[in-house]
Amino acid sequence: MNLFDVYPLFDIEPVKALGAWITDKKGDRYLDLYGGHAVISVGHSHPYYVDMLSRQLHKIGFYSNSVKIPLQEELADKLGRQSGYIDYSLFLCNSGAEANENAFKLASFHNGRKEIVAFTGSFHGRTSAAVSATDDPSISAPVNHSPNFVFAAFNDIEAAESLITDKTCAVVIEGMQGVGGVQVPDIGFLKKLQEKCHATSAILILDEVQSGYGRSGRFFAHQFAEIKPDIITVAKGMGNGFPVAGVLISPDFKPRHSMLGTTFGGNHLACAAGIAVLDIIEQEALLENALAMGSYLASQTKGMEGIKEVRGLGLMIGIELDFPCADIRKQLLFNDKIFTGSSSNKNTLRILPPLNIKKEELDIFIGAFSHVLESNKVA
Ligand code: PLP
């Protein structure tokens, strides 16, 4: 059987990794400033994480949600404490798209409505309702085209207010747009969005799948705006590569048996991964490191020739060039052995290193990047 060919692949085969470094089959070492689509939060194969997962697997790796799994409570307790959402409840699932699907269902069960307001440039996943809320017609099939999903211009409060009515089930917005090229919502915009949701009894869903888990320098990016959404979705950095995701749900929502469900969600191994990540974030003060390293990287890249704008918060950084960035990314990868990310904005590179990246590691990128930009100018 062949693999169904949906990904353009780089000719690199990673065989091991540690921290911010990946080694391929040929023995070449790469600096990873992208974490495989923003997933690696505490560094590849962190010893504490490896130990926690290995010990758990020796005990029990999986059982379904028909039995008690105390690790789920431990994970929920730690997540509540570290994020500041101690009074919320947690539903565990497996991916970002799945978390958003469940968030939409919860909102709709809660207020009985069905219209979702999303934003231009948004990405919420590739499954049914998640892709309907995603602003990319190229990944949406006819079955996903639904009049229940409407789009307002990002950061445009008048456009949003005109769409949010007492028919609106929920408003969904990323803490920071990732795939859209690292676009930060204005603080005033988020505050007004929350006000409009309260006024119309629409549910405010913050998709923190990419921007959450300390990436912005706060546990959640929306916390810079001091808003309190009704529902928050998380995935990516939550498991540092182990598939685990979650929906944080306000105490106003009343659960009912079988309202939501999953076979794999919240299994023993997934919880061990989630707990290990939270322990490392706390023990290594990674929110502080994300803030410090993020502002260092932004300050060092901002003045460089060929750069139009450096955007983002903490270690979620978008570097917009004056020209398409595809060749620059390839040169960084194949000549300098540095992984960076692309975005739906063809001029914008995404930089999402592990949250414990060191200054010396960022300096390797800064040197290589300025050299690549310089040589492209000459060429
Ligand atoms: N939401 C956001 C903000 C994302 O960036 C992504 C993935 O890139 C998703 C949801 C979907 O997550 P997953 O690929 O785990 O389904």
Residues whose N, C-alpha, C, O or C-beta is under 5 A from the ligand:
A	BS01	PLP	S95 G96 A97 E98 F123 H124 G125 E174 G178 D207 V209 Q210 A235
